Amino acid sequence: QVQLVESGGGLVQAGESLRLSCAASGRAGNAFVMGWFRQAPGKLREFVAAIRWSSDGLYYADSVKGRFTISRDNAKNIAYLQMNSLKPEDTAVYYCAAGSVRNVRDRREYGSWGQGTQVTVSS
């Protein structure tokens, strides 16, 4: 199982930026995917973005498309989530996830999860 360590959350004002990082201890084959999900109080955990490690396939939720960018550093086994033009509705705990995934938007397919990092956007 992959171990994940997240960093980079914090408190910002609307319109500002943050970059989250997720360091993985290892990889799991060609189908390996690293994804970001978020969960706001009282809401279900929702898909934000994902990247397929072998093909560079990128996936985004409609709510963040054009504002968030997912990328990776192969050598360091780190995935990043650059979040620009943040809105108060982006406030949530952000989780990194990893696994050999077919449907990158389905959280049930991910076998490894980070501890979560809080992102708070004030208006």
C-alpha positions, 0 to 999 in steps of 0.5 A: 500500500502506498503511504501519502503525506500531504502539505500546503493547506492554510487560510487565504482570502478569496482570489488568492492561491495555494499549492498542495503537495502529496508525497507518495512512498511508492507506486503501483504499476502502470494504472497508478493514479493520484487524485485529490478529493475534498470534503466540506462540513456536512457534505460528501467527499467529492472529486477535485482532480486526478493524474495518471502517472504513466500517461499524464492524463489529467482530470478535473471536476467542473467546479475547479476547471480553469482554476486548479492544476494538477501536476507531478514530479516523477523523480520525487513521487510528488503530486501537486495541486495548484489552486488559483482564484480560490473561492469561499466554496473551495473551503474544505479538507483536501485529501490526497488519494492513490491507487490503481484506478479505472474511474478516477472520479470514484473515491471507492477505487482509491486504496490509499489516502492521506490524512487531509489538509485544511483549506479555508478561503475567507470572503 
